[in-house]
């Protein structure tokens, strides 16, 4: 699932699925499927404050079924954000690059 953890990992790593691991491979078998992934570091964006990005993404995904105007929109208003960002979407509809650009813009404000 695409969520807070996905955004926080994908902005720093190129993630590639290597192998699916069925529950039967463990003792006792878990009730979930597992996977082995390869994570290759990406160059860090110097214009992104990690703490600010973490807070922004946490707020965005706090109520993931609601439109962002109810969560992130209010957070942006409190910060005095004057830029443009479409808050008429849900958190999972916003790509990693958009979250990075928003965190960068908020860090400059």
Residue, then its C-alpha position, 0 to 999 in steps of 0.5 A: x500500500x502507498x502510505x507515509x512509509x512509502x513516501x519516506x522511503x521512495x524519496x531516498x531509495x530506488x526500491x526494487x522487488x526481488x523475491x516474493x516469500x510465501x507464509x509457508x517459508x516461516x515457522x510459524x507461518x505469518x498471515x501475510x505475504x512477505x517480500x525481499x526488496x533491494x534498496x539503492x540510495x538516491x542522491x539527497x535533495x538538499x532543498x528538502x528538510x527531512x523533519x518538515x517532510x516527515x511532518x507534512x506526510x504524517x499530516x497528509x496520511x493521518x486521515x487517509x480517506x478524507x480529502x487533503x483539504x481537511x488535514x494537509x490544507x489546514x496544516x498549510x494554512x497554519x504555516x501561512x503557505x501561499x503557494x498552490x497545491x491541489x488539496x481536493x485529492x486524497x493523500x494516496x493520489x499525491x506522488x512522491x515528487x509532489x510531496x518533495x516539492x511541497x516540503x521544499x516550498x514550505x521550507x522556503x516560506 
